Structure formats: C-alpha cells, structure tokens
Amino acid sequence: MDPTPSTGGAENSDTIDSQTAHSGGLRDVVALTLPAASAYLTVLRTATASLAARLDFTLDDIEDLRIAVDEACALLLVSAVPGSSLDCTFTLSPGVMHVLVTVESLDGEPPSEDTFAWTVLKALAGGVDTSTGPGNKVSITLQKRRGVRADLGEPPAGHVRGSGAANETPLGDTVGTP
C-alpha cells in the first residue's frame, strides 16, 4: 500500500506528484481549528506528537514539543474571547517543525515574555516568538529542530547525528552488549 496521498485524480502537468512532494524538498502544512478551551488541548498534544514522530524527532524532542505547544496554548487561552477558536498551523520541513498558535484575545496583548511560563517555553522549543494581528488576534510561533537543544542551538552532548531514527544511541553506549 502506498502511504503517499492521492492527487484525487487531478493528473495534469501543473500538479507536483506525491513522490516529489514528500522527497524532502517541499513542506507539508497541517492546520487545526479547535474551540478555545483547555478541554480540547489533548487533541492538539496528540497531533503535535504524531507530526513530530513523522519527522523522526527523538522521543525527548517529541515530548518537549508536546509540552511547548500545550504551554503556548495555555498562555493564549488565559485571554481568549469566550466561544472563539484556537487555530494551530504546523509547517513540516525535513528535520524542523514550525507551529503557529493563534487566538482572538480579549485585550489583543501578547503574553508577557518575563514570566516563568515563557522561560519554560523557550527552553522546550528552539525558537519562540509572539505577535499580534488584526482584530485582537494574538499568536505564538514555535520552531523545533530534530536533535537540537533549545538552550544551546546544538545537538545534545553525546548525540550522534544521523537519520534521526529512534534506535540511535549516544556516544559510548552500546546496544545489545552484556
């Protein structure tokens, strides 16, 4: 069974075939819209983990990203307009994921960057930024690279760069040796 998506029968010379689209040169974009309520964050955490696994992120990177997305949403939901939507867009490129979380805010003010929550967010994701848009929209953007420590911008100590496969081991560790 071919895991690449179908073009839906739209076969023409202007359409990029699925082999090219998933060979690493282009990026995939996944957008989710949920009610702006903490009860729905489980859906977002699950989607985050699934998409990060698709990019061959390590288990630690996946967990860091799940927590970062959850924390970003929690920061935005504090001032979300009741009954509004939480929009989350994941942009997947080889070895890197960008996450944009947006909500309509009561005050239109971005979350404070001088809080413990913001410090935790920066430690978990490689890049964090906030912005405001039209109509009191407030956004937080996260960027996470596979195998890169957020605090130093480099691979963790002892990490062997490679395919990003889950069976990679730190230097000095042996697998299957008594």
Secondary structure, DSSP 4 states (H G I P E B T S, - for coil): ---SPP-TT--STTSPPHHHHTSSSS-EEEEEEEESSGGGHHHHHHHHHHHHHHTT--HHHHHHHHHHHHHHHHHHHTTBPTT-EEEEEEEEETTEEEEEEEEEBSS-PPPPTTSHHHHHHHHHSSEEEEEE-GGGEEEEEEEEETT-BTTTTBPPTTPPPSS--TT---TT--SS--
